[in-house]
């Protein structure tokens, strides 16, 4: 299933507007394939359930082999492929079962939902049916081959889903304490900041980071408007910091400014600061704007070595 198909499918679903500051307190869909890359996602959701009542749906989606095993006899090839898929399917769901039992210590709130087919479509459909507030999935460091064959499930889910997606790195199994949010002063990034603040444990730290492309920096310097721009950004960031600190007294909020490509600036700072995750808002753009401007969320998910929270655009954006 193509990304375009995924996005079209999501556009026909019922959009639910969750409260961004309480994502971890709402309905959660844990999508796992039982691999090591999903250990963090399973561990984090299990930790939430240990802390109190939780509304969790666990989904495992087996994707059959896309091509039959080569054979001179088409019927034999089909039978061989089906037999191979059956064995792989059993092994897949067994792996998921072991991971979930290990993470939840045998206290899974409800049975694992099983599905066959496209992982992206199945995850989006399940999220809509269960009216979840947050989709949690594993984050795998992608190679060039993964991109060529389209095996970037977390990225494709963020593009197709109409609700927040938290792609969790294997190292994050406890409540996060440090987060970095990319700030461009859009409504989407404001929701991302609120969501990230709500995910942090008491005593945690939230950094609001604004990055300006170097092309803009050079132009602004030549036109003599660099000082005015810097002053405006500083004032806006300080205003947002005060507002976030007032609404989340249990955490510390600070601000940072960087020059350069946004995704790289956010990720580099987050790694240096030993953050648990980064958060961004996804913008509503047409195909041409997306091709020209790209997507910070897409770049982050492709480069990420730590967890990424992506908030979808809302109807009013």
N, C-alpha and C positions, 0 to 999 in steps of 0.2 A: 504494500500500500504506500503510495507516495505521500510526501509532506503536504502537497496540495489537496489530496484526498482527505488526509487527516484534518486539515484546517476546515475544509468544506463540511466534513462530518460534524465537527465541533460547532460550527456556526448554526447548525440546524437543531442543536440541543437547547435545553432550557437553561438559561444562565441564572446562576444563583449568586447573590452578592453576600459572601460571608463577612463577618467583622474581622478585619485584618489583625487587630491586636489580640485576638483570642483564637488563633488557628489551632494551637495545640490543645485547646480545651474543647474543640468541636469534633465533628465527625472526621475520621482519618481513614484514607485508603492506603494500605501498605502494599505496594506492588513489588514482588520479589521473584527472582529466578533461582534462588538458593545458592548463588555463587558468592565467592568471597567479597566481590564488589558490593553486594547487598547486605553484608554483615552489619555495617553501621546503621543502615536504615532499619533493619529488624531490631537491632539492639536499642536504638533510640526510642522506637515505638514501644518496645517492651518496658523500657525504663519509665515511660509515661504511664503505662498501665500499672506499674508497681507503685507509683505515687498516688494513685486514686482511680476512681471509676473512669473508664475510657470507652469510647465508641469507635471501635476499630474493625475494619474489614480487611482481611488479608487475601490478596489475589495472586495466583500464579498462572501464567499463560504459557502454554507450550506451543511453539511455532514449528509446524512440520517442515521437513526438508522441502525447499522450493523446487528442486529438480529430481527426477527419478534417477535411480542408479543405472548407468549405461549398460545396455544389453542388446543382443541381436534380436531377442524375442520381446516385443513390447509388453505382452501380458506378464512375462516373467519379471521384467523390469518393474512393473507396477506392484507385483506381489512382493518382490524383494524390498522395494521402498516402503511398503506398508508394514512389513515385518520389522524393518529397521526402525521405522518411526514408532512402532508399538514398544520396542525395547527402550528406545531413547526416551519416550514419553514416561514410561514407568520409572526409569532412572531419574528423570527430571523432577517428577513430583515427589519421589522419595528424598531427593536432595533438599527440596524446599521444606518438606515435613521435618527433616532432621534439623535444618537451620532454625525453623520457627520454634520447635520444641526446645532446642538449646537456648535460644534467646529469651523465650518466655518462661523457661523453667517448667514447662508442662502446664502452664496456666493461661493458655490462649482463650480469650473471651468467647470465640465462636470458631466453628470449623473453617478451614481454608477453602476459599472458593477456587475452583479449577476451571480453566477455559482453554480452548484450542483455537489457534488462528493468529491474527495480527496482534502482537502485544499492545501496540499503540491504540488501535481501535477498541480492543477489549478493556484496556485501562480507562479510556475516556468514557466508554459506555457504562462501566461499573461505577465510575465516579458520579455520573448523572443519575443512575438508578438509586444509588445509596445517598444521594444529595450530600456528598462529603464537602467539607470545608477545605481540606488539604490532601493532596496526593503526595505520598512519600515513596521515593524509589531510590535505588542504589546509584552511585556515581562511579563510572569506570573511566580511567584515563584512556582516551581514544588514540589509536594509531591512524596513520594515513589510510590503511586498508579498511578500518572501520568506517571511515568517511566515504570511501569509494563504494562500499557495498551497502551503505545506508544503515549500518548497525550503530546508531546513536539514539537509543531508545529514550533516554531522559530528555535529550534535546527535542526530539520529535513530539514527545508528550507535552512539553511546555508550549510548543507551537499549536498543538491541536486542542489542548484543554482550555476550558473557560474558567478555571479556578487555579489557585496557587499550587505550584509544584516545588517540593523540596527534594533536590537531588543530594543525597547524603553520602559523604565519603566514608570508607570503611573505618577510619580512625575516630569518627564521632559516634560514640555510643552512650554518652551522658548528656544531661541538659547543657546546652551551649552557654558559654560565659562571655564570649567576645565575638562581635559581629561588625562588619563593615558594609555600609550601604552606599551605592552609587547615587549621587544626587545631581539631577539636572533641573530640579524645581518643577517638574511635571507632576500631575496628579498621581500618575503611576508610581513614581519614585517616592512620593509622600506616603502612599499606602505601603510600599515596601519598607520604609523606615518604621512605620507603626507596627507592621507585622514582625520585623526583626526585633524591635524593642520588646514586644510581647513574648517572644520566644526565649529571651535571656533569663537565666537564673538570677535571683537577688544578688546584688554585688557585682553584676556583670558590667561590661563596657560596650557602648555603641559608638562607632565612629561614622560620622556623616562626611563622605568624601566627594568633592567636586573636582572633576578633571576637565581641563580645557585643551582641545587639540592644538598642537604646536603651530599649525597653519594659522589658527586664529590668534595665537600669541604674537606671531610675527606681524600680521596685518594690523593688530591693535597697537603694537609698538610704533609702527610706521605712521599710523594715523593720529598718534598722540592720545588715544583713548584708553590706553592700558590701565592707567591709574583709576579712572572712573569705573572701568569694568571691575577691577580688583576690589574697589571700595564697595560697589554694589553687591558683589558676590559675598564679600566678608559680612556685610550687614545682613544679607539674606540667610547665610549659614548660621550666624549668631542668633537670629530670630527663631530659626527652626530648632536650634540646639536648646534654647530656653523653653520653647513650647514642648519639645520631647522630654526634657528633664522634669518639667512641671507635671506632665501626665504620667511619667514613669519614675517616681522618686526612689525606687529601689535599685536603679542602675545609674552609672555615670555616662554622660553624653559628651563627646568632644567632636571637633571638626578638623578637617584637613583639606588643603587645596593642592592639586598637582597639575602640571602641564604634560600633555601627551595623550595618546589614545586611551579612551576611557577604560576599556576592559583590562588592558595591560596595567594601567595605573592602579585600578582597584585591586587586581589580583596580586600585584607586586607588593603593595602596601599591606594587604591582608596576610600574605605569607610572612613578611618581615615582622608584623605585629603578632604573629601566631594566633590569628583569629580562627574561630571555629567554623564560621561560614561568612559568605558574602550574600548580599541581597540587592536585587534590581527590579525595576518595574518594566514590563514589556509594553512597547508603544504600538498604537494602532496606525499602521502605515500601509499604503498601497504597494503593489509589486515593484513599481519603478523606484519609489523612495527607499524601499528595503534594499534594492540592488545597489543604489548609489550610496546610501548612508550605512548600510549594514545593520547589525543588531548587537548591542552590548551583551544582551542575554545569551545570544548564540555564541559569541566570542568567548564569553566566560565559561560556558559549558564545554566548549571544545578545548579550552586551555586549562580547565580547572584541575587543581590537585587537592582542593578542599571543597567543602559542601557549598551548594549554591541554591538560594531561594529565589524563585521567579514569580512575581505577581502579574497576572494578566491585565490587559487594558479593560477598563469598565465602559459601560455604555455611554457615559458622559464625556469620555476622554476625546 
